[in-house]
Amino acid sequence: MMTVTLTRDKQRTAAGIMLILLILGLYPLNSAAGQLSEVAVGPRLELNLPDLSGQQRNLGEFAGKVLLVNFWASWCRPCIEEVPGIRRLMEAMAGMPFAVIGVNVGEAERRVQATVKRLRMEFPILLDKDSTTFKGWGANVLPTAYVFDGGGKLRYLGRGPVEWDRDDIVELLVQLAERPPQGK
């Protein structure tokens, strides 16, 4: 009798830990962490968020460019670990129609500013203070990234940390940037 109770307790504990990790976004379900997946045609995604200077920004500002929109948080270790790769990707894509937007999810502006400075995030950082955009885009794990082509069409999705400066990913984005923008 005692053994069954311990086994049930262990099962409950394991289930509880998995639930906590799922809630925190550290245990993604049905996703290829670290990979970019092609996206089937879906609804058009909208974004209208303030940047760190308080200016409202939207996706239309980046028309004609391949755009990487990366949702992150300062407490998310995988989010922080992928920033140097994003910086190296930006260097590799210099001179091409390419841009990066970082969207911080649910944190105080002061904390975001400190993290941006510390990590030298030299791309626009938008604030999704109440996580509405993150949830509205169907994201459920941090980091989550969306890659749009020059015509504004969502092409790829990355769930979990992506090694952005990996040769095959850089080549994929270079090819995307070299294609003429297609209609929305």
C-alpha positions as protocol buffer text, in pm:
chain_id: "A"
residue {
  index: 1
  type: MET
  ca { x: 0 y: 0 z: 0 }
}
residue {
  index: 2
  type: MET
  ca { x: 278 y: 240 z: 89 }
}
residue {
  index: 3
  type: THR
  ca { x: 457 y: 181 z: -246 }
}
residue {
  index: 4
  type: VAL
  ca { x: 145 y: 272 z: -448 }
}
residue {
  index: 5
  type: THR
  ca { x: 109 y: 597 z: -253 }
}
residue {
  index: 6
  type: LEU
  ca { x: 471 y: 693 z: -320 }
}
residue {
  index: 7
  type: THR
  ca { x: 434 y: 610 z: -690 }
}
residue {
  index: 8
  type: ARG
  ca { x: 119 y: 822 z: -716 }
}
residue {
  index: 9
  type: ASP
  ca { x: 292 y: 1107 z: -532 }
}
residue {
  index: 10
  type: LYS
  ca { x: 587 y: 1087 z: -771 }
}
residue {
  index: 11
  type: GLN
  ca { x: 350 y: 1083 z: -1069 }
}
residue {
  index: 12
  type: ARG
  ca { x: 167 y: 1386 z: -935 }
}
residue {
  index: 13
  type: THR
  ca { x: 496 y: 1566 z: -870 }
}
residue {
  index: 14
  type: ALA
  ca { x: 623 y: 1492 z: -1222 }
}
residue {
  index: 15
  type: ALA
  ca { x: 293 y: 1602 z: -1373 }
}
residue {
  index: 16
  type: GLY
  ca { x: 303 y: 1920 z: -1164 }
}
residue {
  index: 17
  type: ILE
  ca { x: 657 y: 2000 z: -1274 }
}
residue {
  index: 18
  type: MET
  ca { x: 566 y: 1947 z: -1642 }
}
residue {
  index: 19
  type: LEU
  ca { x: 262 y: 2172 z: -1598 }
}
residue {
  index: 20
  type: ILE
  ca { x: 474 y: 2448 z: -1443 }
}
residue {
  index: 21
  type: LEU
  ca { x: 731 y: 2421 z: -1724 }
}
residue {
  index: 22
  type: LEU
  ca { x: 452 y: 2432 z: -1982 }
}
residue {
  index: 23
  type: ILE
  ca { x: 302 y: 2742 z: -1823 }
}
residue {
  index: 24
  type: LEU
  ca { x: 644 y: 2909 z: -1813 }
}
residue {
  index: 25
  type: GLY
  ca { x: 696 y: 2819 z: -2178 }
}
residue {
  index: 26
  type: LEU
  ca { x: 1000 y: 2603 z: -2107 }
}
residue {
  index: 27
  type: TYR
  ca { x: 841 y: 2275 z: -2219 }
}
residue {
  index: 28
  type: PRO
  ca { x: 695 y: 2338 z: -2564 }
}
residue {
  index: 29
  type: LEU
  ca { x: 447 y: 2090 z: -2705 }
}
residue {
  index: 30
  type: ASN
  ca { x: 442 y: 1990 z: -3072 }
}
residue {
  index: 31
  type: SER
  ca { x: 721 y: 2221 z: -3176 }
}
residue {
  index: 32
  type: ALA
  ca { x: 1063 y: 2172 z: -3321 }
}
residue {
  index: 33
  type: ALA
  ca { x: 1266 y: 2386 z: -3081 }
}
residue {
  index: 34
  type: GLY
  ca { x: 1550 y: 2559 z: -3253 }
}
residue {
  index: 35
  type: GLN
  ca { x: 1414 y: 2504 z: -3602 }
}
residue {
  index: 36
  type: LEU
  ca { x: 1237 y: 2726 z: -3850 }
}
residue {
  index: 37
  type: SER
  ca { x: 918 y: 2572 z: -3983 }
}
residue {
  index: 38
  type: GLU
  ca { x: 751 y: 2683 z: -4301 }
}
residue {
  index: 39
  type: VAL
  ca { x: 411 y: 2837 z: -4237 }
}
residue {
  index: 40
  type: ALA
  ca { x: 99 y: 2761 z: -4436 }
}
residue {
  index: 41
  type: VAL
  ca { x: -101 y: 3062 z: -4549 }
}
residue {
  index: 42
  type: GLY
  ca { x: -292 y: 3191 z: -4251 }
}
residue {
  index: 43
  type: PRO
  ca { x: -458 y: 3509 z: -4128 }
}
residue {
  index: 44
  type: ARG
  ca { x: -266 y: 3833 z: -4169 }
}
residue {
  index: 45
  type: LEU
  ca { x: -89 y: 3926 z: -3848 }
}
residue {
  index: 46
  type: GLU
  ca { x: -106 y: 4281 z: -3719 }
}
residue {
  index: 47
  type: LEU
  ca { x: 125 y: 4458 z: -3484 }
}
residue {
  index: 48
  type: ASN
  ca { x: 83 y: 4804 z: -3333 }
}
residue {
  index: 49
  type: LEU
  ca { x: 301 y: 4844 z: -3024 }
}
residue {
  index: 50
  type: PRO
  ca { x: 510 y: 5120 z: -2865 }
}
residue {
  index: 51
  type: ASP
  ca { x: 887 y: 5109 z: -2881 }
}
residue {
  index: 52
  type: LEU
  ca { x: 1113 y: 5211 z: -2594 }
}
residue {
  index: 53
  type: SER
  ca { x: 1078 y: 5579 z: -2689 }
}
residue {
  index: 54
  type: GLY
  ca { x: 698 y: 5556 z: -2681 }
}
residue {
  index: 55
  type: GLN
  ca { x: 652 y: 5570 z: -3061 }
}
residue {
  index: 56
  type: GLN
  ca { x: 386 y: 5336 z: -3201 }
}
residue {
  index: 57
  type: ARG
  ca { x: 534 y: 5091 z: -3453 }
}
residue {
  index: 58
  type: ASN
  ca { x: 372 y: 4855 z: -3702 }
}
residue {
  index: 59
  type: LEU
  ca { x: 469 y: 4593 z: -3959 }
}
residue {
  index: 60
  type: GLY
  ca { x: 398 y: 4827 z: -4252 }
}
residue {
  index: 61
  type: GLU
  ca { x: 712 y: 5026 z: -4168 }
}
residue {
  index: 62
  type: PHE
  ca { x: 920 y: 4730 z: -4284 }
}
residue {
  index: 63
  type: ALA
  ca { x: 752 y: 4677 z: -4625 }
}
residue {
  index: 64
  type: GLY
  ca { x: 995 y: 4545 z: -4883 }
}
residue {
  index: 65
  type: LYS
  ca { x: 1221 y: 4386 z: -4620 }
}
residue {
  index: 66
  type: VAL
  ca { x: 1250 y: 4036 z: -4485 }
}
residue {
  index: 67
  type: LEU
  ca { x: 1147 y: 4085 z: -4125 }
}
residue {
  index: 68
  type: LEU
  ca { x: 1233 y: 3878 z: -3818 }
}
residue {
  index: 69
  type: VAL
  ca { x: 993 y: 3946 z: -3530 }
}
residue {
  index: 70
  type: ASN
  ca { x: 1130 y: 3788 z: -3213 }
}
residue {
  index: 71
  type: PHE
  ca { x: 919 y: 3763 z: -2895 }
}
residue {
  index: 72
  type: TRP
  ca { x: 1134 y: 3748 z: -2581 }
}
residue {
  index: 73
  type: ALA
  ca { x: 1161 y: 3825 z: -2210 }
}
residue {
  index: 74
  type: SER
  ca { x: 1460 y: 3908 z: -1990 }
}
residue {
  index: 75
  type: TRP
  ca { x: 1389 y: 3621 z: -1750 }
}
residue {
  index: 76
  type: CYS
  ca { x: 1390 y: 3369 z: -2038 }
}
residue {
  index: 77
  type: ARG
  ca { x: 1741 y: 3220 z: -2057 }
}
residue {
  index: 78
  type: PRO
  ca { x: 1698 y: 3079 z: -2413 }
}
residue {
  index: 79
  type: CYS
  ca { x: 1577 y: 3424 z: -2526 }
}
residue {
  index: 80
  type: ILE
  ca { x: 1890 y: 3588 z: -2389 }
}
residue {
  index: 81
  type: GLU
  ca { x: 2119 y: 3319 z: -2527 }
}
residue {
  index: 82
  type: GLU
  ca { x: 1996 y: 3368 z: -2884 }
}
residue {
  index: 83
  type: VAL
  ca { x: 2062 y: 3747 z: -2892 }
}
residue {
  index: 84
  type: PRO
  ca { x: 2429 y: 3719 z: -2998 }
}
residue {
  index: 85
  type: GLY
  ca { x: 2319 y: 3497 z: -3290 }
}
residue {
  index: 86
  type: ILE
  ca { x: 2061 y: 3759 z: -3392 }
}
residue {
  index: 87
  type: ARG
  ca { x: 2333 y: 4026 z: -3386 }
}
residue {
  index: 88
  type: ARG
  ca { x: 2560 y: 3807 z: -3604 }
}
residue {
  index: 89
  type: LEU
  ca { x: 2268 y: 3742 z: -3841 }
}
residue {
  index: 90
  type: MET
  ca { x: 2217 y: 4116 z: -3875 }
}
residue {
  index: 91
  type: GLU
  ca { x: 2586 y: 4153 z: -3963 }
}
residue {
  index: 92
  type: ALA
  ca { x: 2560 y: 3874 z: -4223 }
}
residue {
  index: 93
  type: MET
  ca { x: 2251 y: 4040 z: -4374 }
}
residue {
  index: 94
  type: ALA
  ca { x: 2400 y: 4393 z: -4377 }
}
residue {
  index: 95
  type: GLY
  ca { x: 2316 y: 4575 z: -4699 }
}
residue {
  index: 96
  type: MET
  ca { x: 2021 y: 4346 z: -4773 }
}
residue {
  index: 97
  type: PRO
  ca { x: 1653 y: 4428 z: -4731 }
}
residue {
  index: 98
  type: PHE
  ca { x: 1634 y: 4276 z: -4384 }
}
residue {
  index: 99
  type: ALA
  ca { x: 1524 y: 4396 z: -4040 }
}
residue {
  index: 100
  type: VAL
  ca { x: 1474 y: 4262 z: -3689 }
}
residue {
  index: 101
  type: ILE
  ca { x: 1214 y: 4365 z: -3432 }
}
residue {
  index: 102
  type: GLY
  ca { x: 1233 y: 4241 z: -3075 }
}
residue {
  index: 103
  type: VAL
  ca { x: 901 y: 4227 z: -2890 }
}
residue {
  index: 104
  type: ASN
  ca { x: 933 y: 4209 z: -2514 }
}
residue {
  index: 105
  type: VAL
  ca { x: 648 y: 4020 z: -2355 }
}
residue {
  index: 106
  type: GLY
  ca { x: 496 y: 4146 z: -2031 }
}
residue {
  index: 107
  type: GLU
  ca { x: 783 y: 4321 z: -1854 }
}
residue {
  index: 108
  type: ALA
  ca { x: 834 y: 4661 z: -1702 }
}
residue {
  index: 109
  type: GLU
  ca { x: 995 y: 4913 z: -1936 }
}
residue {
  index: 110
  type: ARG
  ca { x: 1283 y: 4986 z: -1700 }
}
residue {
  index: 111
  type: ARG
  ca { x: 1381 y: 4619 z: -1688 }
}
residue {
  index: 112
  type: VAL
  ca { x: 1357 y: 4593 z: -2067 }
}
residue {
  index: 113
  type: GLN
  ca { x: 1579 y: 4899 z: -2115 }
}
residue {
  index: 114
  type: ALA
  ca { x: 1845 y: 4756 z: -1883 }
}
residue {
  index: 115
  type: THR
  ca { x: 1844 y: 4423 z: -2067 }
}
residue {
  index: 116
  type: VAL
  ca { x: 1858 y: 4589 z: -2410 }
}
residue {
  index: 117
  type: LYS
  ca { x: 2159 y: 4796 z: -2303 }
}
residue {
  index: 118
  type: ARG
  ca { x: 2339 y: 4501 z: -2143 }
}
residue {
  index: 119
  type: LEU
  ca { x: 2288 y: 4276 z: -2448 }
}
residue {
  index: 120
  type: ARG
  ca { x: 2353 y: 4553 z: -2705 }
}
residue {
  index: 121
  type: MET
  ca { x: 2024 y: 4486 z: -2882 }
}
residue {
  index: 122
  type: GLU
  ca { x: 2061 y: 4738 z: -3163 }
}
residue {
  index: 123
  type: PHE
  ca { x: 1725 y: 4685 z: -3330 }
}
residue {
  index: 124
  type: PRO
  ca { x: 1379 y: 4819 z: -3247 }
}
residue {
  index: 125
  type: ILE
  ca { x: 1237 y: 4682 z: -2923 }
}
residue {
  index: 126
  type: LEU
  ca { x: 860 y: 4695 z: -2886 }
}
residue {
  index: 127
  type: LEU
  ca { x: 665 y: 4649 z: -2565 }
}
residue {
  index: 128
  type: ASP
  ca { x: 381 y: 4397 z: -2549 }
}
residue {
  index: 129
  type: LYS
  ca { x: 305 y: 4488 z: -2188 }
}
residue {
  index: 130
  type: ASP
  ca { x: -7 y: 4275 z: -2149 }
}
residue {
  index: 131
  type: SER
  ca { x: 100 y: 3993 z: -2387 }
}
residue {
  index: 132
  type: THR
  ca { x: -198 y: 4061 z: -2615 }
}
residue {
  index: 133
  type: THR
  ca { x: 5 y: 4050 z: -2937 }
}
residue {
  index: 134
  type: PHE
  ca { x: 203 y: 3745 z: -2822 }
}
residue {
  index: 135
  type: LYS
  ca { x: -119 y: 3554 z: -2752 }
}
residue {
  index: 136
  type: GLY
  ca { x: -300 y: 3697 z: -3055 }
}
residue {
  index: 137
  type: TRP
  ca { x: -28 y: 3565 z: -3283 }
}
residue {
  index: 138
  type: GLY
  ca { x: -76 y: 3216 z: -3136 }
}
residue {
  index: 139
  type: ALA
  ca { x: 255 y: 3207 z: -2951 }
}
residue {
  index: 140
  type: ASN
  ca { x: 278 y: 2993 z: -2641 }
}
residue {
  index: 141
  type: VAL
  ca { x: 651 y: 2963 z: -2573 }
}
residue {
  index: 142
  type: LEU
  ca { x: 942 y: 3205 z: -2541 }
}
residue {
  index: 143
  type: PRO
  ca { x: 1129 y: 3274 z: -2752 }
}
residue {
  index: 144
  type: THR
  ca { x: 901 y: 3260 z: -3054 }
}
residue {
  index: 145
  type: ALA
  ca { x: 1001 y: 3416 z: -3385 }
}
residue {
  index: 146
  type: TYR
  ca { x: 815 y: 3496 z: -3705 }
}
residue {
  index: 147
  type: VAL
  ca { x: 987 y: 3557 z: -4040 }
}
residue {
  index: 148
  type: PHE
  ca { x: 802 y: 3761 z: -4303 }
}
residue {
  index: 149
  type: ASP
  ca { x: 905 y: 3797 z: -4667 }
}
residue {
  index: 150
  type: GLY
  ca { x: 944 y: 4136 z: -4838 }
}
residue {
  index: 151
  type: GLY
  ca { x: 576 y: 4135 z: -4931 }
}
residue {
  index: 152
  type: GLY
  ca { x: 468 y: 4105 z: -4569 }
}
residue {
  index: 153
  type: LYS
  ca { x: 370 y: 3738 z: -4595 }
}
residue {
  index: 154
  type: LEU
  ca { x: 450 y: 3518 z: -4296 }
}
residue {
  index: 155
  type: ARG
  ca { x: 687 y: 3249 z: -4420 }
}
residue {
  index: 156
  type: TYR
  ca { x: 856 y: 3084 z: -4121 }
}
residue {
  index: 157
  type: LEU
  ca { x: 798 y: 3025 z: -3752 }
}
residue {
  index: 158
  type: GLY
  ca { x: 1059 y: 2946 z: -3489 }
}
residue {
  index: 159
  type: ARG
  ca { x: 953 y: 2812 z: -3148 }
}
residue {
  index: 160
  type: GLY
  ca { x: 1219 y: 2798 z: -2886 }
}
residue {
  index: 161
  type: PRO
  ca { x: 1573 y: 2924 z: -2929 }
}
residue {
  index: 162
  type: VAL
  ca { x: 1701 y: 2937 z: -3285 }
}
residue {
  index: 163
  type: GLU
  ca { x: 2067 y: 2953 z: -3380 }
}
residue {
  index: 164
  type: TRP
  ca { x: 2012 y: 3252 z: -3610 }
}
residue {
  index: 165
  type: ASP
  ca { x: 2363 y: 3266 z: -3747 }
}
residue {
  index: 166
  type: ARG
  ca { x: 2369 y: 2900 z: -3851 }
}
residue {
  index: 167
  type: ASP
  ca { x: 2476 y: 2873 z: -4217 }
}
residue {
  index: 168
  type: ASP
  ca { x: 2154 y: 2711 z: -4342 }
}
residue {
  index: 169
  type: ILE
  ca { x: 1935 y: 2971 z: -4172 }
}
residue {
  index: 170
  type: VAL
  ca { x: 2144 y: 3262 z: -4301 }
}
residue {
  index: 171
  type: GLU
  ca { x: 2128 y: 3115 z: -4653 }
}
residue {
  index: 172
  type: LEU
  ca { x: 1751 y: 3071 z: -4628 }
}
residue {
  index: 173
  type: LEU
  ca { x: 1705 y: 3435 z: -4523 }
}
residue {
  index: 174
  type: VAL
  ca { x: 1949 y: 3561 z: -4790 }
}
residue {
  index: 175
  type: GLN
  ca { x: 1748 y: 3376 z: -5056 }
}
residue {
  index: 176
  type: LEU
  ca { x: 1427 y: 3522 z: -4917 }
}
residue {
  index: 177
  type: ALA
  ca { x: 1577 y: 3873 z: -4921 }
}
residue {
  index: 178
  type: GLU
  ca { x: 1696 y: 3834 z: -5281 }
}
residue {
  index: 179
  type: ARG
  ca { x: 1346 y: 3752 z: -5408 }
}
residue {
  index: 180
  type: PRO
  ca { x: 1141 y: 4044 z: -5530 }
}
residue {
  index: 181
  type: PRO
  ca { x: 861 y: 4129 z: -5284 }
}
residue {
  index: 182
  type: GLN
  ca { x: 532 y: 3968 z: -5380 }
}
residue {
  index: 183
  type: GLY
  ca { x: 187 y: 4111 z: -5319 }
}
residue {
  index: 184
  type: LYS
  ca { x: 29 y: 4084 z: -4981 }
}
